[in-house]
Amino acid sequence: MTEKTIRVQQIGSPIRREASQRQTLVGLKLNKMHRIAVLPDNPSVRGMIAKVHHLVRVLDDAA
């Protein structure tokens, strides 16, 4: 079986944001504008995306 993945793109800058939001972007492998990361689609990644939903865009959603 193939593990479900999700593609996420950073669309907002972490400048003037809380340090925890910047750290969440780094945890999602998004630390530069317009970078796209392919991540496993699991509850922990979904929670991280929800925390910085205003800074990222989900490109293709498996759910």
N, C-alpha and C positions, 0 to 999 in steps of 0.2 A: 504494500500500500504506500501511496505517496502522502507525505505530510502536507497539509494545507498551508499555503503561504499567503501573505498579504503584501502588497507594494504600497509604500508610504513615501510621500514627497514633502519636504520642508518648504513651506510657502511664506513663513513669517520669521522675523529676526528675533533672537532672544535678548537683544539689547533692551535695557530698562525693564527686564522681567526678573522674577525671583530666581535665585540661584538654583532652586530645586527644579525649575522648568528647564533651565539650561542643561542641568545634569540629566534630566529625563531625555532631552534630545540627543545627548551624547550616548546615553544608554540604548537609544533606538538607532544608533549609527547615523544620526543626522546632525552634523555640526557645521554644515555650510548650506547656504541658500540653494534651493532647487535640487538638492541631492536626493536621489531615490534609493531607498533601502528595501530589500526583500527580506521579510521577517516571518517567522512561524506564526500561524494564526492560533493563538492560545489566549486564555484569559489574562495572563500577566501582561502580554503585549497590548491587548485591547485596553487594559487599565492604564497603561502608560500613554497610549494614544488619546484616551479620554482626558487625561490630565493636561495635555498640550494640544487639544483639538483645534484651538484657534491658531496654531502655528503649523499644522500639518494638513495634508490632504490624502485621503485614501484613494489610490488610483484604481485598484480592482479589489473588490470585496468578495470573499469566498462565501460569506453567509447570506 
